[in-house]
Amino acid sequence: MNSMRYTITCFCFLLVFVSCQKPAIELKSSYDFSHIKAVAVEEVKDYPFNPESGMNVTDALIKNLKKIGLKVIEPGDAGSQSYDALLMCSIHEYKEKRIVFIPVELIDPGDAAGYSESAYALADSSSKISSTSPKTAVYQNPVTRVKEIQFTDAVVGLTLQLVAASDQSILWSANYSYTALNQADALSKCTEGAIRPLAKILKR
C-alpha cells in the first residue's frame, strides 16, 4: 500500500496573501494643517477597462475621511459649499484578478518498505505488549519534486493629492497600494491606509 505524505516548504507563502506598500508621502511642512476642517473630494476617474472603479474609490475615500472627523464635500457639491482643501485621487493600479505562482518543495517519501517494532517490544518478545507495541513505518526511495501553487489576488494602487482651496498649492501627496485576496478587501484597506497618514497630519 502506497503511503503519500507531502511536506510543503515555502518560506514566504503567507506574506504573499496580503501585502501593502508603505506610502510615499510628500508634505508642505510650512502649512498649518490645523486650519483644515472641510475637505472637498474630486470625482475619481475610472481605471482603464474597469468601469465603476472610480466611483468605488471615491465612495471609499469619502467614507474614510468622514471616519477621521472631517466635513466632507462630495463631488458635485463643491461649487455650492465652502471648503479648506480639495482631495484629488488617481488610480494607478486596479486589478481584480492576478494569477500568482509560488514555488514549493513537495517530498514524496515513497512506498512503505516495512515496519520496525519498538525497542521495548523487541526486548521482550514473549510480552503481550509486543503485538500492540508502536511501530514505525520505514520508507524507501523518497522523491523530491519541485512544483508550484497557483492562486489569484487583487491589487489597488492610488495616488492622492491634497490641494489648498486658497491658492491651489499642493499641501500633501501620497502613493499607496494594497494587495489582498479579493477586490473589496484590497479597495477597503488601500483607501484606509492612504488616509491614515493624513489623519495624523491633521491631528485627527
Order of alpha helices (4+ residues) and beta strands (2+ residues): beta-alpha-beta-beta-alpha-beta-beta-beta-alpha-beta-beta-beta-alpha
